[in-house]
């Protein structure tokens, strides 16, 4: 009985939320490529309100190994054929401002040259991607080219897209991907880096929770600024990034997981069950003068419960990519924003 009541408490607001999403979704047929996506799940694996444990770091037990095995066994193998639509054409068709497009779809492309040089990006990415990049916890308080140059450039973009932002937390380091970096491979698995609500925020301590409960705070967001960077010389052909419009994702197709991949403990993230209604986009031929901005976490007190306003994403192999294409060099820089 308690389980049924708890499920009903989730379902009622989610039904109203799903209706609002359907009403807001507008389909425009643009050009697309068909790509093979990895990391997508079969439907029905995790019930609404549950979080499935995935343990990739000791200590391990029979139970944790069993549940982790169930998670990986539920993946659709070897891959799923997905249409990835041209987001440049989508933006042109809709004719919205950059701010309006970002608010509607959760992502947008900005043309922004940067003063950062190749050596600056290298200096500001001294380690592999870890929780400090996602939460700021453990991020050193140091001066870097990012703190001097790129943080200012990013804050200008934040103010353009989210003028009601009250405070922007800007880190001195980023994560890099590509040959010769600390993350030389690309992430070819569909994922979303955070959960749904403030309670799901990774490593949320008393200070974070207390601040979120302050009457003046309306909400909190994490936003990813993803861009090709020097020394890349040509537009991105190899392993571009695809993002999914959250308005096209059913809540029941999200796969909430509680994952432990390092010594810091379990954190809540989202995987995704495939559905043909999901709408994936990419910006072909991105250059080092462009930035893909997309929402990674969003929760406002006005919400009635868990909602999805953020972008699942993945690198993918573009079938039109020539074999001689330059390997992608990119940087991902996450900021945390208080409203």
C-alpha contacts under 8 A as a table, 3 or more apart, distances in Angstrom:
res1	aa1	res2	aa2	distance
1	X	4	X	5.06
1	X	5	X	6.25
2	X	5	X	5.13
2	X	6	X	6.14
3	X	6	X	5.14
3	X	7	X	6.15
4	X	7	X	5.08
4	X	8	X	6.13
5	X	8	X	5.05
5	X	9	X	6.23
6	X	9	X	5.11
6	X	10	X	6.60
7	X	10	X	5.18
7	X	11	X	6.14
7	X	48	X	7.10
7	X	49	X	7.20
8	X	11	X	4.93
8	X	12	X	6.07
9	X	12	X	5.93
9	X	13	X	7.30
10	X	13	X	6.25
10	X	14	X	6.27
10	X	48	X	7.15
10	X	49	X	7.01
10	X	305	X	7.27
11	X	14	X	4.99
11	X	15	X	5.99
12	X	15	X	5.36
12	X	16	X	6.78
13	X	16	X	5.28
13	X	17	X	6.12
13	X	304	X	6.24
13	X	305	X	6.84
14	X	17	X	4.86
14	X	18	X	5.99
14	X	251	X	7.56
14	X	305	X	7.69
14	X	306	X	7.65
14	X	307	X	7.37
15	X	18	X	5.12
15	X	19	X	6.36
16	X	19	X	5.18
16	X	20	X	6.44
17	X	20	X	5.18
17	X	21	X	6.33
17	X	307	X	7.29
18	X	21	X	5.06
18	X	22	X	6.27
18	X	250	X	7.18
18	X	251	X	7.81
19	X	22	X	5.22
19	X	23	X	6.30
20	X	23	X	5.21
20	X	24	X	6.30
21	X	24	X	5.13
21	X	25	X	6.26
21	X	247	X	5.31
21	X	248	X	7.55
22	X	25	X	5.30
22	X	247	X	7.13
22	X	248	X	7.68
24	X	247	X	7.44
25	X	247	X	6.25
25	X	248	X	7.17
28	X	90	X	6.88
28	X	93	X	7.36
30	X	85	X	6.23
30	X	86	X	6.16
30	X	89	X	6.20
30	X	90	X	6.52
31	X	85	X	5.86
31	X	86	X	5.70
31	X	89	X	7.70
32	X	83	X	6.11
32	X	84	X	5.24
32	X	85	X	4.12
32	X	86	X	5.66
33	X	83	X	5.74
33	X	84	X	5.36
33	X	85	X	6.63
33	X	318	X	7.27
33	X	319	X	7.31
33	X	320	X	7.95
34	X	81	X	6.36
34	X	82	X	5.53
34	X	83	X	4.57
34	X	84	X	6.19
34	X	318	X	7.99
34	X	319	X	7.36
35	X	81	X	5.59
35	X	82	X	5.42
35	X	83	X	6.44
35	X	84	X	7.01
35	X	316	X	6.96
35	X	317	X	6.60
35	X	318	X	6.29
35	X	319	X	6.53
36	X	79	X	5.65
36	X	80	X	5.39
36	X	81	X	4.71
36	X	82	X	6.23
36	X	316	X	7.16
36	X	317	X	7.25
37	X	40	X	7.16
37	X	79	X	5.38
37	X	80	X	5.20
37	X	81	X	6.34
37	X	82	X	6.56
37	X	188	X	7.35
37	X	189	X	7.04
37	X	190	X	7.27
37	X	316	X	6.58
38	X	76	X	7.78
38	X	77	X	7.66
38	X	78	X	7.11
38	X	79	X	4.84
38	X	80	X	6.60
38	X	188	X	6.25
38	X	189	X	4.97
38	X	190	X	6.47
39	X	75	X	6.24
39	X	76	X	7.26
39	X	79	X	7.50
39	X	188	X	7.61
39	X	189	X	4.43
39	X	190	X	5.15
39	X	191	X	7.59
39	X	271	X	7.69
39	X	272	X	7.84
40	X	75	X	5.82
40	X	76	X	5.88
40	X	79	X	7.60
40	X	80	X	7.30
40	X	189	X	7.49
40	X	190	X	6.24
40	X	271	X	7.25
40	X	272	X	5.61
40	X	273	X	5.41
40	X	274	X	5.73
41	X	74	X	5.78
41	X	75	X	4.34
41	X	76	X	5.29
41	X	255	X	8.00
41	X	271	X	7.63
41	X	272	X	5.96
41	X	273	X	4.19
41	X	274	X	6.10
42	X	45	X	6.92
42	X	74	X	5.92
42	X	75	X	6.22
42	X	76	X	6.04
42	X	273	X	5.33
42	X	274	X	6.68
43	X	253	X	6.35
43	X	273	X	5.25
43	X	274	X	7.15
44	X	47	X	6.85
44	X	252	X	7.63
44	X	253	X	7.45
45	X	74	X	7.29
45	X	255	X	7.19
46	X	50	X	6.35
46	X	51	X	7.08
46	X	52	X	6.71
46	X	255	X	5.91
46	X	256	X	7.03
47	X	50	X	5.60
47	X	252	X	7.53
48	X	252	X	6.54
50	X	256	X	7.01
51	X	255	X	7.87
51	X	256	X	5.01
51	X	257	X	4.84
51	X	258	X	5.73
51	X	268	X	7.78
52	X	67	X	7.63
52	X	71	X	7.80
52	X	255	X	7.98
52	X	256	X	6.36
52	X	257	X	4.55
52	X	258	X	5.74
53	X	64	X	7.26
53	X	67	X	6.42
53	X	68	X	6.71
53	X	257	X	5.80
53	X	258	X	4.72
53	X	259	X	5.88
54	X	64	X	7.09
54	X	67	X	6.61
54	X	68	X	4.66
54	X	71	X	7.13
54	X	257	X	6.69
54	X	258	X	6.02
54	X	259	X	4.59
54	X	260	X	6.43
55	X	58	X	7.62
55	X	60	X	7.23
55	X	64	X	6.08
55	X	65	X	7.08
55	X	68	X	6.02
55	X	259	X	5.80
55	X	260	X	5.02
55	X	261	X	6.75
56	X	68	X	7.96
56	X	259	X	7.46
56	X	260	X	5.72
56	X	261	X	4.93
56	X	262	X	7.60
57	X	60	X	7.13
57	X	260	X	6.02
57	X	261	X	5.18
57	X	262	X	5.66
57	X	263	X	7.15
60	X	64	X	6.06
60	X	65	X	6.62
61	X	64	X	5.16
61	X	65	X	6.11
62	X	65	X	5.22
62	X	66	X	6.08
63	X	66	X	5.08
63	X	67	X	6.23
64	X	67	X	5.23
64	X	68	X	6.03
65	X	68	X	5.14
65	X	69	X	5.99
66	X	69	X	5.10
66	X	70	X	6.26
67	X	70	X	5.04
67	X	71	X	6.35
68	X	71	X	5.11
68	X	72	X	6.52
69	X	72	X	5.30
69	X	73	X	6.00
70	X	73	X	5.00
70	X	74	X	6.27
71	X	74	X	5.42
71	X	75	X	7.19
72	X	75	X	5.52
76	X	79	X	6.16
76	X	80	X	7.01
77	X	80	X	7.42
82	X	280	X	7.82
83	X	279	X	7.80
83	X	280	X	6.76
84	X	242	X	7.26
84	X	279	X	7.46
84	X	280	X	4.91
84	X	281	X	5.02
84	X	282	X	6.49
85	X	279	X	7.65
85	X	280	X	6.04
85	X	281	X	4.56
85	X	282	X	6.31
86	X	89	X	5.54
86	X	90	X	6.44
86	X	281	X	5.80
86	X	282	X	5.64
86	X	283	X	6.04
86	X	284	X	6.94
87	X	90	X	4.72
87	X	91	X	6.08
87	X	281	X	5.37
87	X	282	X	5.45
87	X	283	X	5.33
88	X	91	X	5.33
88	X	92	X	6.37
88	X	282	X	7.98
88	X	283	X	5.86
88	X	284	X	7.70
89	X	92	X	5.03
89	X	93	X	6.05
90	X	93	X	5.12
90	X	94	X	6.25
91	X	94	X	5.39
91	X	95	X	6.18
91	X	96	X	6.99
91	X	101	X	7.26
92	X	95	X	5.32
92	X	96	X	7.96
96	X	99	X	7.89
96	X	100	X	5.72
96	X	101	X	5.69
97	X	100	X	5.09
97	X	101	X	6.12
98	X	101	X	5.20
98	X	102	X	6.11
98	X	108	X	6.58
98	X	109	X	7.75
98	X	110	X	7.65
98	X	161	X	7.09
99	X	102	X	5.18
99	X	103	X	6.14
99	X	160	X	7.03
99	X	161	X	4.65
99	X	162	X	7.34
100	X	103	X	5.09
100	X	104	X	6.12
101	X	104	X	5.14
101	X	105	X	5.94
101	X	106	X	7.60
101	X	107	X	7.29
101	X	108	X	6.44
102	X	105	X	5.42
102	X	106	X	4.91
102	X	107	X	4.82
102	X	108	X	5.15
102	X	161	X	7.19
102	X	294	X	7.70
103	X	106	X	5.70
103	X	107	X	7.72
105	X	108	X	7.76
105	X	245	X	5.53
105	X	246	X	6.83
105	X	247	X	7.01
106	X	245	X	6.77
106	X	246	X	7.06
106	X	294	X	5.65
106	X	295	X	5.44
106	X	309	X	6.53
106	X	310	X	5.96
106	X	311	X	6.49
107	X	243	X	7.82
107	X	245	X	7.88
107	X	292	X	7.12
107	X	293	X	5.46
107	X	294	X	4.07
107	X	295	X	6.41
107	X	311	X	7.49
108	X	292	X	5.96
108	X	293	X	5.46
108	X	294	X	6.59
109	X	283	X	7.79
109	X	290	X	6.85
109	X	291	X	5.69
109	X	292	X	4.62
109	X	293	X	6.18
110	X	290	X	5.70
110	X	291	X	5.23
110	X	292	X	6.50
110	X	293	X	7.43
111	X	289	X	5.88
111	X	290	X	4.43
111	X	291	X	6.34
112	X	289	X	5.27
112	X	290	X	5.38
112	X	291	X	6.60
113	X	288	X	7.33
113	X	289	X	4.43
113	X	290	X	6.89
114	X	150	X	7.25
114	X	153	X	7.40
114	X	289	X	6.93
115	X	149	X	6.88
115	X	150	X	7.55
116	X	120	X	5.82
116	X	121	X	6.81
116	X	145	X	7.24
116	X	146	X	7.79
116	X	149	X	6.94
116	X	150	X	6.85
117	X	120	X	5.08
117	X	121	X	6.51
117	X	230	X	6.44
118	X	121	X	5.36
118	X	122	X	6.44
118	X	229	X	7.07
118	X	230	X	4.62
118	X	231	X	5.28
119	X	122	X	5.06
119	X	123	X	6.10
120	X	123	X	5.15
120	X	124	X	6.21
120	X	145	X	5.83
120	X	146	X	7.65
121	X	124	X	5.17
121	X	125	X	6.40
121	X	145	X	7.88
121	X	146	X	7.93
121	X	176	X	7.67
121	X	229	X	7.73
121	X	230	X	7.90
121	X	331	X	7.66
122	X	125	X	5.40
122	X	126	X	7.06
122	X	176	X	7.70
122	X	181	X	7.54
123	X	126	X	6.26
123	X	144	X	7.83
123	X	145	X	7.92
124	X	144	X	6.56
124	X	145	X	6.97
124	X	146	X	6.68
124	X	172	X	7.12
124	X	173	X	4.85
124	X	174	X	6.01
124	X	175	X	7.93
125	X	128	X	7.79
125	X	173	X	5.87
125	X	174	X	5.29
125	X	175	X	5.26
125	X	176	X	5.96
125	X	182	X	7.53
126	X	173	X	7.99
126	X	182	X	7.05
127	X	175	X	7.53
127	X	182	X	5.65
128	X	175	X	6.92
128	X	182	X	5.12
128	X	183	X	5.71
129	X	133	X	6.50
129	X	175	X	5.71
129	X	183	X	7.14
130	X	133	X	5.72
130	X	134	X	7.09
131	X	134	X	4.96
131	X	135	X	5.98
131	X	136	X	7.41
131	X	137	X	7.04
132	X	135	X	5.31
132	X	136	X	4.58
132	X	137	X	4.92
132	X	138	X	5.37
132	X	139	X	5.29
133	X	136	X	5.91
133	X	139	X	7.42
133	X	173	X	7.69
133	X	174	X	6.66
133	X	175	X	7.15
133	X	333	X	7.61
133	X	334	X	6.73
134	X	193	X	7.92
134	X	334	X	6.60
135	X	202	X	6.82
135	X	203	X	7.89
135	X	336	X	7.81
136	X	139	X	5.17
136	X	171	X	6.95
137	X	203	X	7.96
139	X	171	X	7.10
139	X	172	X	7.87
139	X	173	X	7.78
140	X	172	X	7.60
141	X	172	X	7.26
142	X	172	X	6.54
143	X	146	X	7.92
143	X	147	X	5.82
143	X	148	X	7.03
143	X	172	X	6.59
144	X	147	X	5.16
144	X	148	X	6.21
144	X	172	X	5.84
144	X	173	X	7.49
145	X	148	X	5.03
145	X	149	X	5.56
145	X	150	X	6.98
145	X	172	X	7.71
146	X	149	X	5.17
146	X	150	X	4.52
146	X	151	X	5.60
146	X	171	X	7.82
146	X	172	X	5.36
146	X	173	X	6.54
147	X	150	X	6.38
147	X	151	X	5.27
147	X	152	X	7.61
147	X	170	X	7.64
147	X	171	X	6.91
147	X	172	X	4.76
147	X	173	X	7.88
148	X	151	X	6.69
148	X	152	X	7.22
149	X	152	X	5.74
149	X	153	X	6.67
150	X	153	X	4.91
150	X	154	X	6.03
151	X	154	X	5.12
151	X	155	X	6.08
151	X	170	X	6.10
151	X	171	X	7.54
151	X	172	X	7.70
152	X	155	X	5.17
152	X	156	X	6.41
153	X	156	X	5.34
153	X	157	X	6.70
154	X	157	X	5.08
154	X	158	X	6.26
154	X	225	X	7.82
155	X	158	X	4.91
155	X	159	X	6.19
155	X	168	X	7.19
156	X	159	X	5.20
156	X	160	X	6.28
157	X	160	X	5.03
157	X	161	X	6.24
158	X	161	X	5.31
158	X	162	X	5.54
158	X	163	X	7.28
158	X	165	X	7.79
159	X	162	X	5.19
159	X	163	X	4.64
159	X	164	X	7.68
159	X	165	X	6.99
160	X	163	X	5.89
162	X	165	X	5.67
164	X	339	X	6.69
165	X	168	X	7.28
165	X	337	X	6.55
165	X	338	X	6.10
165	X	339	X	4.92
166	X	337	X	7.43
166	X	338	X	5.61
166	X	339	X	5.06
167	X	337	X	5.77
167	X	338	X	5.14
167	X	339	X	7.02
168	X	335	X	6.82
168	X	336	X	5.86
168	X	337	X	4.60
168	X	338	X	6.51
169	X	335	X	5.79
169	X	336	X	5.06
169	X	337	X	6.23
170	X	334	X	7.96
170	X	335	X	5.56
170	X	336	X	7.17
171	X	174	X	7.54
171	X	335	X	7.25
173	X	333	X	7.85
174	X	331	X	6.79
174	X	332	X	6.12
174	X	333	X	5.08
174	X	334	X	7.65
175	X	183	X	7.78
175	X	331	X	5.71
175	X	332	X	5.40
175	X	333	X	6.63
176	X	181	X	6.23
176	X	182	X	6.93
176	X	183	X	6.24
176	X	329	X	7.49
176	X	330	X	5.77
176	X	331	X	4.46
176	X	332	X	6.42
177	X	181	X	5.94
177	X	182	X	7.16
177	X	183	X	4.88
177	X	184	X	5.43
177	X	185	X	6.51
177	X	186	X	6.63
177	X	328	X	7.72
177	X	329	X	5.87
177	X	330	X	5.33
177	X	331	X	6.32
178	X	181	X	5.75
178	X	183	X	6.50
178	X	184	X	4.47
178	X	185	X	6.06
178	X	186	X	7.20
178	X	327	X	6.84
178	X	328	X	5.77
178	X	329	X	4.71
178	X	330	X	6.65
179	X	183	X	7.89
179	X	184	X	4.70
179	X	185	X	7.31
179	X	327	X	7.29
179	X	329	X	7.35
180	X	184	X	6.11
181	X	184	X	5.20
183	X	186	X	7.56
186	X	239	X	7.31
186	X	315	X	6.42
187	X	314	X	6.21
187	X	315	X	5.63
188	X	314	X	5.60
188	X	315	X	4.92
188	X	316	X	5.96
189	X	314	X	5.61
189	X	315	X	7.23
190	X	271	X	6.69
190	X	272	X	6.97
190	X	312	X	6.45
190	X	313	X	5.54
190	X	314	X	4.83
191	X	269	X	7.80
191	X	270	X	6.02
191	X	271	X	4.93
191	X	272	X	6.83
191	X	312	X	5.33
191	X	313	X	5.79
191	X	314	X	6.72
192	X	195	X	7.84
192	X	269	X	6.14
192	X	270	X	5.03
192	X	271	X	6.37
192	X	296	X	6.91
192	X	310	X	7.83
192	X	311	X	6.65
192	X	312	X	4.70
192	X	313	X	6.55
193	X	269	X	5.21
193	X	270	X	6.61
193	X	296	X	6.55
193	X	297	X	7.93
194	X	200	X	7.39
194	X	201	X	6.86
194	X	202	X	7.39
194	X	268	X	5.98
194	X	269	X	4.42
194	X	270	X	6.47
194	X	296	X	6.70
194	X	297	X	6.01
195	X	200	X	5.27
195	X	201	X	6.71
195	X	256	X	7.24
195	X	268	X	5.39
195	X	269	X	4.99
195	X	270	X	6.18
195	X	297	X	7.17
196	X	200	X	6.27
196	X	297	X	7.15
196	X	298	X	7.20
196	X	299	X	6.84
196	X	306	X	5.35
196	X	307	X	6.36
196	X	308	X	6.74
197	X	200	X	5.26
197	X	201	X	6.93
197	X	298	X	7.44
197	X	299	X	5.41
197	X	305	X	7.66
197	X	306	X	6.12
198	X	201	X	5.33
198	X	209	X	7.58
198	X	212	X	7.70
198	X	220	X	7.87
198	X	299	X	6.39
199	X	204	X	7.23
199	X	209	X	7.88
200	X	204	X	7.62
200	X	267	X	7.79
200	X	268	X	5.97
201	X	204	X	5.39
201	X	267	X	7.85
201	X	268	X	7.31
202	X	267	X	5.21
202	X	268	X	6.51
203	X	267	X	7.07
204	X	207	X	7.91
204	X	208	X	5.85
204	X	209	X	6.65
205	X	208	X	5.44
205	X	209	X	6.35
206	X	209	X	5.17
206	X	210	X	5.85
207	X	210	X	5.17
207	X	211	X	6.12
208	X	211	X	5.24
208	X	212	X	6.15
209	X	212	X	5.10
209	X	213	X	6.30
210	X	213	X	5.24
210	X	214	X	6.63
211	X	214	X	5.26
211	X	217	X	7.53
212	X	217	X	6.05
212	X	219	X	7.30
212	X	220	X	7.76
213	X	217	X	6.96
214	X	217	X	5.53
215	X	218	X	7.58
217	X	338	X	7.12
217	X	339	X	5.85
218	X	300	X	5.82
218	X	301	X	5.81
218	X	302	X	7.66
218	X	338	X	7.83
218	X	339	X	5.33
219	X	298	X	7.54
219	X	299	X	5.64
219	X	300	X	3.97
219	X	301	X	5.95
219	X	338	X	6.17
219	X	339	X	5.08
220	X	297	X	7.82
220	X	298	X	5.94
220	X	299	X	5.66
220	X	300	X	6.44
220	X	336	X	7.38
220	X	337	X	5.73
220	X	338	X	4.74
220	X	339	X	5.98
221	X	295	X	7.52
221	X	296	X	7.48
221	X	297	X	5.15
221	X	298	X	4.38
221	X	299	X	6.55
221	X	336	X	5.80
221	X	337	X	5.08
221	X	338	X	6.59
222	X	295	X	6.36
222	X	296	X	5.37
222	X	297	X	4.78
222	X	298	X	6.60
222	X	334	X	6.61
222	X	335	X	5.62
222	X	336	X	4.47
222	X	337	X	6.12
223	X	293	X	6.96
223	X	294	X	5.79
223	X	295	X	4.60
223	X	296	X	5.29
223	X	297	X	6.88
223	X	334	X	5.54
223	X	335	X	5.49
223	X	336	X	6.59
223	X	337	X	7.81
224	X	292	X	7.97
224	X	293	X	5.75
224	X	294	X	5.43
224	X	295	X	6.31
224	X	296	X	6.40
224	X	332	X	6.52
224	X	333	X	5.69
224	X	334	X	4.40
224	X	335	X	6.62
225	X	291	X	6.30
225	X	292	X	5.92
225	X	293	X	4.75
225	X	294	X	6.86
225	X	332	X	5.76
225	X	333	X	5.12
225	X	334	X	6.13
226	X	291	X	5.70
226	X	292	X	5.12
226	X	293	X	6.32
226	X	330	X	7.17
226	X	331	X	5.84
226	X	332	X	4.51
226	X	333	X	6.42
227	X	286	X	7.92
227	X	287	X	7.82
227	X	288	X	6.55
227	X	290	X	6.30
227	X	291	X	4.71
227	X	292	X	6.08
227	X	330	X	5.51
227	X	331	X	5.62
227	X	332	X	6.71
228	X	232	X	7.13
228	X	236	X	7.29
228	X	286	X	7.04
228	X	287	X	6.07
228	X	288	X	4.80
228	X	289	X	7.95
228	X	290	X	7.46
228	X	291	X	7.69
228	X	328	X	7.09
228	X	329	X	5.62
228	X	330	X	4.11
228	X	331	X	6.39
229	X	232	X	5.87
229	X	287	X	7.94
229	X	288	X	4.99
229	X	329	X	5.78
229	X	330	X	5.15
229	X	331	X	6.49
230	X	233	X	6.87
230	X	288	X	6.75
230	X	329	X	7.10
231	X	329	X	7.30
232	X	288	X	7.38
232	X	326	X	7.69
232	X	328	X	7.09
232	X	329	X	5.84
234	X	287	X	6.86
234	X	326	X	7.05
235	X	285	X	4.63
235	X	286	X	5.23
235	X	287	X	4.70
235	X	288	X	7.62
236	X	239	X	7.61
236	X	240	X	6.36
236	X	284	X	7.25
236	X	285	X	4.90
236	X	286	X	5.31
236	X	287	X	6.50
236	X	326	X	7.55
236	X	327	X	7.95
236	X	328	X	6.08
237	X	240	X	6.42
237	X	284	X	7.40
237	X	285	X	6.13
237	X	318	X	7.22
237	X	321	X	5.52
237	X	322	X	7.71
237	X	325	X	6.17
237	X	326	X	7.28
237	X	328	X	7.52
238	X	317	X	6.68
238	X	318	X	6.84
238	X	321	X	6.19
238	X	325	X	6.16
238	X	326	X	6.79
238	X	327	X	5.85
238	X	328	X	5.84
239	X	315	X	5.45
239	X	316	X	5.13
239	X	317	X	5.13
239	X	318	X	6.66
239	X	327	X	7.95
239	X	328	X	6.64
240	X	282	X	7.32
240	X	283	X	7.94
240	X	284	X	7.51
240	X	315	X	5.61
240	X	316	X	6.09
240	X	317	X	7.26
240	X	318	X	7.27
240	X	328	X	7.72
241	X	282	X	6.26
241	X	283	X	7.91
241	X	313	X	6.99
241	X	314	X	5.74
241	X	315	X	4.45
241	X	316	X	6.52
242	X	280	X	6.47
242	X	281	X	5.46
242	X	282	X	4.69
242	X	283	X	7.88
242	X	313	X	5.46
242	X	314	X	5.45
242	X	315	X	6.06
242	X	316	X	7.02
243	X	280	X	5.68
243	X	281	X	5.44
243	X	282	X	6.45
243	X	311	X	5.82
243	X	312	X	5.79
243	X	313	X	4.36
243	X	314	X	6.80
244	X	248	X	7.75
244	X	278	X	7.00
244	X	279	X	5.72
244	X	280	X	4.36
244	X	281	X	6.21
244	X	311	X	5.36
244	X	312	X	5.32
244	X	313	X	6.19
245	X	248	X	5.72
245	X	249	X	7.29
245	X	278	X	7.36
245	X	279	X	5.78
245	X	280	X	6.38
245	X	281	X	7.59
245	X	310	X	7.91
245	X	311	X	6.21
245	X	312	X	7.89
246	X	249	X	5.27
246	X	308	X	6.16
246	X	309	X	5.49
246	X	310	X	5.80
246	X	311	X	5.73
246	X	312	X	7.54
247	X	250	X	8.00
247	X	308	X	7.80
247	X	309	X	7.24
248	X	277	X	6.27
248	X	278	X	4.91
248	X	279	X	5.95
249	X	253	X	6.91
249	X	254	X	7.74
249	X	277	X	7.47
249	X	278	X	5.60
249	X	308	X	7.90
250	X	253	X	5.34
250	X	254	X	7.13
251	X	254	X	5.48
251	X	307	X	7.42
251	X	308	X	7.11
252	X	255	X	7.87
253	X	272	X	5.99
253	X	273	X	4.95
253	X	274	X	7.17
253	X	275	X	7.59
254	X	270	X	6.45
254	X	271	X	6.12
254	X	272	X	4.75
254	X	273	X	6.16
255	X	270	X	5.46
255	X	271	X	4.69
255	X	272	X	5.20
255	X	273	X	6.67
256	X	268	X	7.10
256	X	269	X	6.07
256	X	270	X	4.58
256	X	271	X	6.26
257	X	268	X	5.73
257	X	269	X	5.46
257	X	270	X	5.83
257	X	271	X	7.12
258	X	266	X	5.80
258	X	267	X	5.40
258	X	268	X	4.52
258	X	269	X	6.45
259	X	266	X	5.04
259	X	267	X	5.38
259	X	268	X	6.28
259	X	269	X	7.16
260	X	263	X	7.77
260	X	264	X	7.74
260	X	265	X	5.43
260	X	266	X	4.29
260	X	267	X	6.38
261	X	265	X	7.57
261	X	266	X	7.60
262	X	265	X	6.54
272	X	312	X	7.88
274	X	278	X	7.58
275	X	278	X	5.71
276	X	279	X	7.96
283	X	286	X	6.25
286	X	290	X	6.33
287	X	290	X	5.54
288	X	291	X	7.82
294	X	310	X	7.45
294	X	311	X	6.62
295	X	298	X	7.19
295	X	309	X	7.39
295	X	310	X	4.84
295	X	311	X	5.96
296	X	310	X	5.16
296	X	311	X	6.14
297	X	309	X	7.69
297	X	310	X	5.94
298	X	309	X	6.52
298	X	310	X	6.79
299	X	303	X	7.35
300	X	303	X	5.74
301	X	304	X	7.89
303	X	306	X	7.47
303	X	307	X	7.62
317	X	321	X	7.63
318	X	321	X	5.37
321	X	325	X	6.73
322	X	325	X	5.44
